[in-house]
Structure formats: structure tokens, C-alpha cells
Amino acid sequence: GINAEYMGQQPMANALQPLPPTPQQLTSKMLSNADPQKQKQLIGERVFPLIQQREPKLAGKITGMLLEMDNTELLHLLENGQALNDKINEALAVLREHNMAVGVSAE
């Protein structure tokens, strides 16, 4: 019973559940079946954790900014980490400028 021993060492929960936080791969087909509001939600649920790894404090804001983009572009970002990084940098730059502008006008 090698198998039995091996199973004994592994927590059963692992075998039963798919790994949580990674939702299934988002495809154009899945999106085309969803209404626009739902599409944004599906994309947001996948973009947010990626952004959160990099910018935990601003993840919500950045996700909101990126979700204003076209869905096809957003799908590209999900598949291309470098493109997503570039967009996060753009969003950060915009937020920084915005904060400075707010800081100046607040005086």
C-alpha cells in the first residue's frame, strides 16, 4: 500500500478542493456569454489579486481605473504580465499626479 501511505501524509482537503484564489481561466467565450456589467466583474475578480500582489494599498483604485478600459484589452492584460505591469505603472503615475493636484488645490 504505497498509495495508502502517501494519501495518509497528504491532508485530504487538498485532494477534494481545487486551489482557491485562482478562478478558472477567463476566455472570450465566457465573456461573450455574460452581460457587460458581469463581464467587468469577471475581469475585475481576476485583475484585482494580480494588482494586490504589487500594490496592496491601491489595488482597489487601480483595478477600478483599469476596468474603464476595453474588455479585450483587459483580457490581454490578464494573459500578459508585462502589459499588466505597464498599466499598473501608468495608473500609479496618474494617481500620483492626481494626488499632487489635489494637494496643491487643497491649500
ABEGO torsion letter per residue (X at the ends): XAAAAAAAABBAAAAABBBBABBBBBBAAAAAABBAAAAAAAAAAAAAAAAAAABAAAAAAAAAAAAABBAAAAAAAAABAAAAAAAAAAAAAAAAAAAAAAAAAAX
